[in-house]
Each structure stands twice: as C-alpha cells, then as structure tokens.
Amino acid sequence: MKLPIAVSVPHAGLRIPPEAAADCQLTREQILKDSDEGAAEIYDLREEVAEFITTDVARAIVDLNRPPDDRRPDGVVKTHTIWNEPVYHAPLSEHVIDTLLDKYYHPYHARLSSLAGGGLLFAVDCHTMVAEAPPIGPDPGTKRPEVCLGNARGRSFPEAWTALLDQAFQEAFAGFRVTLNDPFVGGYITQAHGKEMPWVQIEISRSAFLPRCEIRGRVLRALQNACREINVCL
C-alpha cells in the first residue's frame, strides 16, 4: 500500500530548455554542480507514495523553489549559479523569462496546489545539499549536517508531527547528525504550499556518508514510520 503523502523533487533536473539553450554558457558539469545531485536516486519513491512530482528542467535555468517574482542572481530565473558563475552570455529578455515561467514554473506549482484537499496526510519537498555551504546560501562555508528537516519554524507542518518525523529520521539515520530548521527552514515550496496543507522539507548531504541506495532506503523507512505514528495521533 502506498504512503498517503506527496513527494516533490524540484531540483533533480539537468535539461536546458530550448528557450534558454542558445544563451546558456554553463557546461554540463556546472549544471550538475548547481543541481541537487543525487536527488533523482535518493528520492525516487514514485512506487511508494501516492503522489510524485518532479521535473527534468535544470535548477540553474528555472528554480522552482523560489517566489515567481524573485529576480535576484540566484532567483527564479537565474543569472548566476549558487557558485556565483554566470549562467548566460547576455541577459535574457523579459519575453524569454516570462515564457520560462509560463511553461515550467507555473504548471509545477499548480500541480502542487492541486494536492490540497486530495486526502493526503502531508507533502515533502526533497533536496540534497552540498556538505560545505556555497557562497550563495544561509551559511557560507559552514559544514552541514547529514540530514536537515525544515518546517518553516512551525508554520508549514504541525509541531507534534514534526517531533514524530524528527524522531523517525533520528532513528533511521542513527550515528549521523539530523537537524531541524538548521541551516534550512524550508524554501518557497514548503512555505507557500504549507498554507494549503502540511508540507515539510528534507535536505540530505551530498557528502559520501552512505551509498545513495542506502540513503533512499533510510528515507523511505523514516517516512513510513512517521506516517504510521502521525496516523495514530489523528
């Protein structure tokens, strides 16, 4: 039986859409480095959960975890990667930016909004994070934990459920560091769609602390245990 949750994986894509391809100057390696490397393998839970949402579009081109009006260099349609590398030979036109948002950003968020009221227990926005924070981030140069859970400081996910989820991840990742809202409290997806239904963010370190297949198994076990305990509380 599938878990009654949704899983969103917004940063696993590597494709440069045709609207941006001619102007993009990033190499394949730079695109991969800016993505959530490993997320496609770790969070491939489409057979285990009720709803699975992802994209093949590269985060370096359209960042689905940003507000639609975020025009910072590391905003929704980026000018620079998280490593402060320029994405384009020349700035994109407003027409191209609007086209990218209309074709790739807004449909993704419409799908997430459609989950509310669908009988799901909660939704999870799934990411990987570099082991040492990049120049653009809340914690530049800081060594990060193996797992970080984010509930927008209690605004996107009930605190009682957060305690159960945290316990499930502490047990599944025993011997490794699991934090709450440090360094990530949950991005735009968690905070915006957390107003519609319960959402929580998961960040897994890209350090080679475990094989990805084992991390996937531990994440799944933690989610299974959390769902069981939360259901008991209902």
N, C-alpha and C positions, 0 to 999 in steps of 0.2 A: 504493500500500500504506500502511495506517495505521501511525502510530508505535506501538510496543508499550508505551505509557505511559498513565497516567490523569491527567486534569486535573480538579481540584476548584476551583470558583469560589463560595465560600460567602457573599460579601458584596455580590453584584450586585443582589439583590432589593430591591423597593420596596413590596411589598404589606404592608398591615397586616392580619393575620389576624382573623377575626371575634371570636375570644376576647378580643382586646385593643382592638378598634376603638372601643368605647363610651368607654373610659377614656383613650385616647391623645389628647394635646393637641398633638402635633407637626404642623406644616404639611408640605405636600408638599416644599417647599424644604428644610426641616430634615431630613426623612427622606433626601432625596437627598444632602445635605451630610454626613450621618453614614454613608452607604453608601460602597462602593468605586466611586465614579463612574468610568465609562469601562470598568470591568472586563467588562461584558457584551459590548462590542465588541472589546476588545483580546484577550480570551481565548476568543472563540467559535471553538474548534478542534474542535468535535464531529465534523466530517467528516474531520479529520486524525489523530485519536488513537483508541486502542482503547476507552477509557472516558472519558466526560464526565459530571461530576456538578455540579449547581448547584441553586439554589432561588430562588423568587420572593419569599420572605419577607424583610422588611426586617431588616437587622442591628440597627437601633435597637430591635427587638422581641425577636428571638431571635438571639443571636450564636453562631454555630456554631463559632467559633474560640476558645471559652472552655471550661474544665472545667465539667462539669454542676453542680458544687456552688459555683461562683463567684458569690457574692452581693454583690460589690462594685457600686457605682453603674454602672460600665462592665463589669459581669459578663455572665453568660449570658442572663439576662432583666433588661434594664437598667432603672435608674431615671433615669439621665442619659445623654445622648449624649457623644461624645468632646469636644464643645464645652461640656460641663457644663450643658446645657439639660435641664430636667426632661421626662421622657417622658410622665408620666401626671398627671391631675388629682389622683388619690389612689392610694396604694399598691395593687398587685394582691393579691388573696387568694392564699393558698398553693394553693388548688384551681386557680385560673387559671394560676399559674406551672407547676404540675405538668402541666396539660393542654397548655400550650405546649411543654414539654419532650417529652412523650409523642408529640405529633402532628408536631413539626417538627425537634426536635433529635436525639432518639434514632434515628429512622429514617435520618437523614443519616449519622450515624456508623456505624450498622450496615452501610449500603451501602459506606462506606469500608473498614471491616474486612473485608468480603466480597471485596475486591480481592486480599488477600494469598493467595498460592498459586495465583493465576489466570494465571500465565505472563507477567505484565507485567515490564518492565525496572525501572521506577520510577514514582512518582507525584509530581505537582506541585500544591501549593496556591497558588492565584493571587490576587493582591491588587493594589490601587492605593493609593498613599499621598499625602497632601497634601504639597505642596512644602515647606511650613514646618510643623513639627510642632505639633499642637494641644495644649491644656492637659493632656489625659489622654494619656500616651504615655511612651515611654522617653527622649525627647529634646525636651521642650517648647521651642518657639521656635527650634529648630535648622533650618537649611537642609539639605534632604535630597538624596541623590544621585538620578540619573535611574533607576537600577536597583539593587535590593538583593536578593541571594541569601541565604537562610538555611538552614543545615543543623544547627541546634541545637548549634553548635560541634562538629561531627563526630559527634554521637550518632545522627542520623537518616538520614545519607547518607554513603557511604564517602568518605574524604578524596581518594582517587585520582580518583573520579568527580566530586567537587566541583571539582577542578582542571580537569578537562576541560569541565565545564559552565561554569565561570567563564571559561575561555578562549573558549568558543563565544559567550558573551554579550559579552565584551570585544570580540570581532571584529564581532559583529552590531551593537553599539552603539558603534562606534569614534567617538571625539570626545566621548563623554559619560562620566559617572562611573558605574562599576559597582563596587559594594562587596560584601563578604561578611560577614554577621552584624553589620552596622552600617548602620542602627540596629536592625534586626530580625534575631533569630537563628532565627526560626520560631516560630509560635504553637502553640496546643494541638493543632491537627490534625497539624501536622508532627511535634511531639514525641511525641504519643500513638500515632499510627498509624505513626510511624517505628520503633516497636518491633516492628511486624508485617512491614514491608517497607520498602525505601528510599523516603523522602519528602524533598522539598526545597521550600522556599517561595520564591516570586518576588514582589517588590513593584516596581511601576512608578510613577514620579512622575506626579501629575496636572497638573504644570506643562505648558504647551503647548510642549514642546520638540520634538515631532513630531506630525503628524496621527495619530489613533488607528489608522487603517487601515495606516499605515506601521509603527507600533509593533507591531501584530499580525503583520505580515509578518516583522519582525526577530525577534520572539519565536519564531515558528514556525521560522525558519531556524536560530536558536540551538539549539532543541530537536532539530531534525533532525540538525544537526552533532554535538551532544553524544551523541545515541543512536548514531550511526554510530561515533564514537570509543570509546564505552563498550563497544559490541558487539565491537570489535576487541580490547579488553582481556580479554574473557571467555574 
